[in-house]
Amino acid sequence: VNDAKFYDDIWIAWRDMSLYAPAPRYLRRMVMKELSRLEFDSVLDAGCGLGTLLKMIGAKYPSVELNGCELSETALEACRQHVPNAKLYRMDFLQDEVPTDRSYDVIVSVQVLEHLEDDLCALQKLRQLCRRYIVVNVPGGKLDAHGRRNRHHRHYTTESLSAVMREADFDVIRSFSCGWPVHSMLYRYAVRTLPQNLVAGTGLGEYSRAKRAAMQLLDYAYRLNLSFVGTEVFAIGTPRKR
């Protein structure tokens, strides 16, 4: 079940993590790499959070129209300040009707579908908004206690993500997994084995200058990740012609 209050509260705690932690930075780089293969004039970040990815897209593609939708009003307010030139609106992917007056060349969805009880329903709605391409990222590997604490309903393989995208009327043109060894092996091992209060204390809340520096060093290590094997799953699709 979607819980707007949960995400309103958690986005406050996640703010610095989303900006400085190596895992979200790595995923944003991977999305930007995929976008560099595509031609587009407008983009929708479906589950835009604080707008960090939208800001990156706008910096690289200044002529592209930026759009974002998000369940959390707290995140949307931060996004409005972070990316003032973006068109933003609140959307519950499982409850709200799709706006009939909107469509976008590219839709990106990063670490969203695993949080939704009905991922097919969400993808079907995104299909209605998509003109050319969709870029989807979800976690792979075993769904463990750490994932459940973060309200993950499932994790994916390239095959299972591609299957649900096809069921939602997308043709999958590329899929892959990435993140090994630093993210998929070392990071996952740490969050599974370290005490939960230590994991939360390290990742959440405001980051000091020293913690930001430490995260920068870890980000350098994340650049050693391979782009063809690991526990982060990507798929790029196009809306199937009807």
Secondary structure, DSSP 8 states (H G I E B T S, - for coil): ---HHHHHHHHHHHHHHHHH-HHHHHHHHHHHHHHTTS--SEEEEET-TTSHHHHHHHHH-TTSEEEEEES-HHHHHHHHHH-TTSEEEE--TTTS---TT--EEEEEEES-GGG-S-HHHHHHHHHHHEEEEEEEEEEBS---HHHHHTT----B-HHHHHHHHHHTTEEEEEEEEE-TTIIIIIIHHHHHHS-HHHHHHHHSS---HHHHHHHHHHHHHHTT--SSSSSEEEEEEEE---
